[in-house]
Amino acid sequence: MGRHSLTISHMEARIITMYTDEIKLLIIGTGPANAGVQSVLDHIRSLSDIIDEESAIEQRVEKFLLDQGLTEVPEDFAQLLADNQYVSTSSPEHWEIERYDSQAEYNADEYKRNRESEYPSYGEQLDYIYHNGVDAWKADIVDPIKTKYPKPE
């Protein structure tokens, strides 16, 4: 984002403080309030360790401004988005949101996601190791989950 750093630094405070979730959804390109749109934004927020919400919004704003030949965010930004039909009503696929290149790659990692949801929290696992030892932890917690969700060959 170095080539347009002035635009982004000028916009950053306004994006964070001024834009509602509806505007953020328009900027992201998922369309105005329709079924499932809020869940897309919620999902992006749940992936905060992978996707930085504000960076994603800044990138979309920068692209829109460049497309429109603008150097700063106008006051009627939401209307401008709608007027220029910049808003896409199709939502990205869940595998795209989670930064996979294809549905096949996403499916190949299903066992990892299943394992993650089954494992206790790190704190609970450490407590189990402290009280029962590493061998018991492997036998009682890790191995059953790995058996339930085997790594594909």
HELIX and SHEET records of a PDB file:
HELIX    1   1 GLY A    2  HIS A    4  5                                   3    
HELIX    2   2 SER A    5  MET A   18  1                                  14    
HELIX    3   3 ASP A   21  ILE A   28  1                                   8    
HELIX    4   4 VAL A   37  SER A   46  1                                  10    
HELIX    5   5 GLU A   53  GLN A   68  1                                  16    
HELIX    6   6 PHE A   77  ASP A   83  1                                   7    
HELIX    7   7 HIS A   94  ILE A   97  1                                   4    
HELIX    8   8 GLN A  103  ALA A  108  1                                   6    
HELIX    9   9 GLU A  110  GLU A  118  1                                   9    
HELIX   10  10 TYR A  122  ASN A  132  1                                  11    
HELIX   11  11 VAL A  134  TRP A  137  1                                   4    
HELIX   12  12 LYS A  138  VAL A  142  3                                   5    
HELIX   13  13 ASP A  143  LYS A  148  1                                   6    
END                                                                             
